[in-house]
Amino acid sequence: MKKLLAAAIAVPMALCLAGTATADPSIDNIIASGKLRCGVQLDYPPAGFRNEQNEPEGYDVAYCKDMAAALGVEAEIVETPSAERIPALQSNRIDVLIASTSITPARALSVAFSQPYVNYINVVLTRDDTNITSFDEMKGRAIGGVTGTTTEKDLKAAFGQWADPAGSYTGYGSEAESYLALSQGKIDGLIVGNAAAAALIQSGQFANLKVAGDAPTPPDLAGIAVRKADQDLLQFVRTFVWSQVTSGRYAELYAIYFGAGEPPALATPLVEY
C-alpha cells in the first residue's frame, strides 16, 4: 500500500518538476546527486527513532523517503539533534529539515517553512514518584526542557510567571538528555508532544515516566524547512505536503506512527497558509 501511494505521488511530482526546468539550483543539485539529505531527529519517537535493527524509522523518516521518491532520488537520513536543526540547514549539511520543527517567527528569520505537515498537542511528562498530576503542580519544582525548542519557550514563560524561588529550570541539549535527567530525578517534569510521550512510555526505555495531563500551550504546528534562498525547493515542498494530505498518505502515516483515529487538522482557525 505504501509503495502504491508513493508511486501515485511520484507521478504528479515528476510532472511538476518537468514544468520547472529552470528550477532553483538546489533542486537540480539534489536530482543530479541522486540523493535527498534530510535532517531528522532520531531521539524523538514516533517522529524519529532507531528501530531494533538500528535503522532510522518514524513519521519524519517516512516523509523524507516519500519526498525522495517524489523527486526520483534516494533518501539519506542525517541524524540532527534538536539544537543543530537550523544550523545543519544553514551550513548545507542537509537539503531539507524534516524534524518536527515548530513554525515560529524567530525561526522564519533564518529558514523558510512549508505549511504545517504535523500537529502536536503538548502534555506534562513526569516520574511516578513526583506526585505531579497537572501542569500547575510543576510550580516550585525542578523542571527542564530542550534548549531552543518551542516547548522550552512555553515552559519557561510559565516558570517566569510562577516566580517561585523553590523552583528551578534546566535546559538540555537533546530530547534524550532531558528524558534521562527526568528519569534519574535531576528534574521533576517537562512538557513534550503527546505522541512522543506515549511512544517513549510504551518503549519501556524509561519505565518510571508517566503523563500528567495536557499542557496549556497552543497546538504545536511543525513545518518542513529549507534554506531561505531555495524558493523553488520550498514551492516543491509545499506541493509535496499538499499531495501527502490529498492522497491520504498523511492519514496513513499518522495512523501508523501516532495511532488510529482522525489525524489532527494541519491548520489553526482564521489562518490560511
N, C-alpha and C positions, 0 to 999 in steps of 0.2 A: 504493500500500500504506500509505504514511504517513497519507494522508487517511482511509482506511478505519479504521485503528487509532485515529486521533484522534477520528473520529466515534463509534466504538464506546465510547470512553472518555467522550465528552461526554455521552451519554445518561444513563448512571448517575450521572454527576456532577451533571447538571441535576436529576435526581430527588432526589439527596442534598441539594442546596440547597433544593429545594422543601420538604423536611422540616425546614428550619431557617429558617423565615420570619422569626423574630426574631433572626437571626444577628447576630454582632458587627458594629458599625458599619463596621469595616474592609471586610468582605465587601460590605456594602451600598454603601459608597463606591466600591469597585472596580467593581461592576456598574453603579452609577449613572454613573460616569465613562466606562464603556465601555473601560477600559484597565487592564491589569495591568503595573505598573512593576517590572521585575526587575533587581536589581543583579547584574551578571555581570562577571567578569574577562575582558578581551579580549586579555590577553598571556599566556594560559595554555593553549596548544593541547595536545590537541584539545578541551579542555573549552570554551574560549572564545578566539576569534581573529577577525580580519577576512579575508574571502576576497579573491579578485582584484578583485572589484567594490567592495571596501572595505565590505562589509556584514558585520554580526556573524554568526558561524556557530560551530557546535560543539555538543558534548553538552549543556552547560548552556543554551545558546541554544535548542536543541530542546526541552529540558524546560520552559523558560519558555513557548515557543509552545504546547506541549501543555497546560500548565496554563491558559493564557489561553483556549484553545479549550474546555477543560472548564468554564470559568466563563462562556463565551459572550461574551468581550470580546477586544479587540486586545492583542497583546503589545508592550510598549515596553522595549527593551533599554537599560539605563542602565549605561554603562561605569563600573566600580567597581574601582579598583586594590586590591590586597590590603589595604593598611593602612587603607583607607577603608570596608571592607565593613560592619563593625558600626556605625561612626558614621553611615553613609548610612542604615542601617535605623532607628537611634535618632532621627535628625533628620527622619524622614519623607520623605526624598528618594526612597525606594523603598518598595514594598509588601512585597516578599519578596526574600530573598537566595538566589540560586541560583549560587553562586560557589565550588564545591569547598571549602567551609569545613569543616575538621575539627571534629568534635564533641569539645569539651573541657569539663571542669567550670568552668574560668575563664570561657570564653565563655558558658556557660549561666547565669552570673550576670547577663549583660547581655541575652541574647536567648533565645528558645525554639526548640529544634531539633526537626525531624521525625526519624523513624528514618533510618538511612543510605540514600542514594539512589545512591552511587557508592563504590567501594573502590579505593584506590590502594596500590601497592607502591613504596616508595622505592628509588632507585638513586643511585649516585655519578655525577655529571656532571663531566667534567674536559676538559682540552685534549690534543691529540695529543702535545704536547712536554713534558708534565709527568712522564712515567714513573710516574704513579699508576695502579695496576692493581687496587686494592681500597680498601675504606673505611679500614682501619687505616693505609694509606700516606698518608692525609691528615694524620697526626700530624706536627707540626713544620712544617707548610706554611701558606701564606696561604689561608684558606678563608673562605667567606661564605654569606649566605642573605638571605631577605626578612624584614624586621623584623616581629615579631609572629606569624609563622606557626608551625605545629606542627613543620615540618621544621627551622626555626631552633632551636626549643627542643630538639629531639633532637640536633642537631649541636652546639649549644653545651654540652649536657650531656657529650658525648664530649670536646669540646675541653677542658672543665674537668678531666675525669678524666685526659686525657693530660698536662696541666700541662707542656707542652714550651715552654720560653722562646723557642724558634726559631719557634714558630707564632704566627699572628695570626688574629683573626676580624673581619670587616667586615659590618655589616648594611646592606641596601639597601631602598629604598622600594617597589620593584616587581619582579616577575619579570623584566621586560625589562631593568631596570638590572643585575640580578645576572648575567643571561646575557651582557650586553655586557661587564661587568667581567671575567668569566671568559674570554671570547673575546679581550679586549685584554691579558690577562696580569696584571691587577691582583690577581686571586686565582687559586688553582690548582684549587679544587674546591668543590662544593656538593652537596647532595642534593635530589632532586626526584622527583616521581611518574614511574613508568616510562613511562606513556603520554605524558606531557608531554615527557619526554626524547626518546622515539622520534620524536614529531611534530616536535620542534624540529630534530633532526638531519636528518630527511627533508625538511624545508622548504628546506634548503640555505642558510638565512639565516646560520647560524654553522657554516661548513664545517669548522672546526678543533676542534669539540667531539666528545666520544665518551662512551659509558657505560663505567664501570669497575667493574661488579659491583653486587650489591644492597647496600643499607644495612641494618644490623642494627636496624631500627626496627619497631615493631608495624604491622600493616595500618592504613592511614590512611583511616578511615571518615568520610565527609563527609555532612553533613545540610543540608537546606533550613531556613533560619531566618526567623522572623517576630518582631515585637515581642512582649515577654513578655505584654502585656495582650491581645493578639489571639488568645485561646484558641480561638474558633470558627474563625478562619482557620487556626490550627495544626491543628485536627481535620480541616479540609478538606484541608490539605496532606498530612497523614498518609494520608488515604484516597486521595488522588491518587497518592502514591508506591506504595502498595499496589497500586493499579489498574495503574500502569505495569508492575509486575512480573508480576502475574497475567495481564495481557493479552498479554504477550510484547513489549511496547514497550521495556522495559528492555533485553532481549537484542538487539532490533533496533537500537536506538541505540548500544549498546555495540559491536556488530559494525561499524557504520558509522564510528564515530569512534575506537575503540580497537583494532579488529582482530577478525578471525574467531576463533571458539573459544568455549568455555564462559565466560560472564561470571562474575566472582568473586562469591561469596556476600556478601550485604549484612548480615552479622552476624558475631559472634565466638562461639566456643564458650562455653556456660554463661551467655550473656547474652541476654535477651529484651527487645526494645524496645517 
